[in-house]
């Protein structure tokens, strides 16, 4: 298990190959972001995007899934992540479309210790969601509290 003290600023990893489907774009859109360009192919063709696109919140959710999977995959030492502490600098750069395959790049950009019996400190990591064309589609700084040994 990797603890706060084991994580260094500058660490970078890439992981993932998540294919986004038309059906899940529509399902997520209907449930959480019911704008026509997320829920209706015909209406989407007449929108700014010209086609069906995923909600930015859907894209963020996929990146969260990939982040968790990255930390749990075989051969990767899991981190002692106690809790999420927020997100800063959230930006959607490019629309995500059906058939896009997303991966994430994570770089640790800051660490701050805390005085606690169990927590070592906060880790800030820049997350970029990248599609199959190497376009950054989303970026943000995820903040999390990590345990100590």
Buried (B, 14 or more C-beta within 10 A) or exposed (E): EBBBBBBEEEBEEEBBEBEBEEEBBBBBBEEEBEEBBBBBBEEBEEBEEEEBBBBBBBBBBBBBBBBEBBBEEEEEEEBBBBEEEEEEEEEBBBBBBBEBEBBBBBBBBEBEEEEEEEBBBBBBBBBBBBBEEEEBBBBBBBBBBBBBE
